[in-house]
Amino acid sequence: MPSNAPAKTRVLFVCIGNACRSQFAEALAKHSAFDVIEPSSAGLSPLGCVAPLVDEVLRERGIPLEDQHSKPIHPATYKKTDLVINMSGSPGERLFPKGLHVEDWNVDDPYGGTIEAYREACDEIEARLLELASRLRTRSKPIPASSAAR
């Protein structure tokens, strides 16, 4: 039976340590965009742990962190990715292989900051994620190679 639902887009959320921003994005996507996004996350220089305030802020919102952990990007990951959301602070065209669909999201890194800094980062990521999910819901296929904005 054919479905009118948009195909899920495999989105890799990347930040530096995979300890805050990309963890927020992955958890939020699992919670509010599960119908159009198949999320994962990784870090350019993973810290090996998720910042405790990430879990606290997500719990305030009733969102589980689930089995997420800080991890590196493996080259094979790119083959399973339709879109990279880059929150590292460096331009994506310098960091990722050519031909990969990348959107740069300039989100301040809350690592080491106050809980309010974590809440603000989470709010910003959630707003951007909801906008991305809205765009994806209007598509019938995952993001094509030439259409991702930087």
C-alpha positions, 0 to 999 in steps of 0.5 A, spaced: 500 500 500 503 506 497 504 511 503 503 519 502 508 520 508 514 523 506 521 518 506 525 519 512 531 523 511 537 520 515 540 526 518 547 527 522 548 532 527 555 534 528 558 539 533 565 539 536 565 534 542 558 530 541 557 532 548 551 538 547 549 541 541 548 535 537 546 531 542 540 536 543 539 535 536 538 528 536 534 527 542 529 533 539 529 529 532 527 523 535 522 526 539 518 531 535 521 529 528 521 522 528 516 521 522 521 525 517 528 524 520 532 518 522 537 522 526 544 520 529 550 525 532 557 525 532 563 529 534 569 532 530 573 531 537 568 527 541 569 528 549 566 521 550 561 523 554 554 527 554 554 533 558 550 532 565 546 539 563 544 536 557 540 530 560 537 535 565 534 540 560 531 535 556 528 532 562 525 538 564 522 538 557 520 531 558 524 528 552 529 522 554 536 522 552 535 514 551 542 511 549 545 516 546 553 517 547 559 521 545 562 518 538 566 520 533 564 520 525 566 514 521 567 515 514 562 510 513 557 514 516 557 519 510 554 513 506 548 513 510 547 520 511 542 524 507 544 531 510 549 533 515 547 539 520 554 542 522 554 546 529 561 546 529 562 553 528 567 552 522 564 552 515 561 545 513 565 546 506 571 545 509 570 539 514 566 534 510 567 531 503 564 534 497 557 532 494 555 531 502 549 535 503 550 540 509 547 545 513 551 550 517 547 552 524 550 557 528 549 555 535 553 557 541 556 551 545 553 551 552 559 546 554 561 549 561 556 554 561 550 555 566 544 551 565 541 557 562 546 557 556 544 550 555 536 552 555 538 557 550 542 552 546 536 547 546 531 552 545 535 555 538 536 547 536 529 546 537 526 552 533 531 550 527 529 543 528 522 544 527 523 548 521 527 543 518 522 538 519 517 542 516 521 543 510 522 535 510 514 534 511 513 538 504 517 533 500 516 526 498 523 524 498 529 525 502 533 532 500 536 531 494 544 533 493 543 540 490 538 543 494 541 543 501 542 550 504 549 552 507 
